[in-house]
Amino acid sequence: MLGSTPLGSTPQTRTLNRALERCGGEIALAKALEVTIEVLSGWLTGDDVPPKMYLSALDIVAMGALRLR
């Protein structure tokens, strides 16, 4: 379970944090993922991230990397 691991130590949490940077904040990322701030905050602090949301966050990170080129 992700809740028992240190913050930032899972691929899901690291990806969400990168997506957070790309979007410019929690509100924008929550909107992009179509979830509430509370749900997003839980994921950022170690709650289990649903696979679909993890893939969406990966897309955000990838698209941000493409825009930087």
Stockholm file with secondary structure:
# STOCKHOLM 1.0

chainA/1-69         MLGSTPLGSTPQTRTLNRALERCGGEIALAKALEVTIEVLSGWLTGDDVPPKMYLSALDIVAMGALRLR
#=GR chainA/1-69 SS CGGGSCTTCSHHHHHHHHHHHHHTSHHHHHHHHTCCHHHHHHHHTTCCCCHHHHHHHHHHHHHHHHHTC
#=GC SS_cons        CGGGSCTTCSHHHHHHHHHHHHHTSHHHHHHHHTCCHHHHHHHHTTCCCCHHHHHHHHHHHHHHHHHTC
//
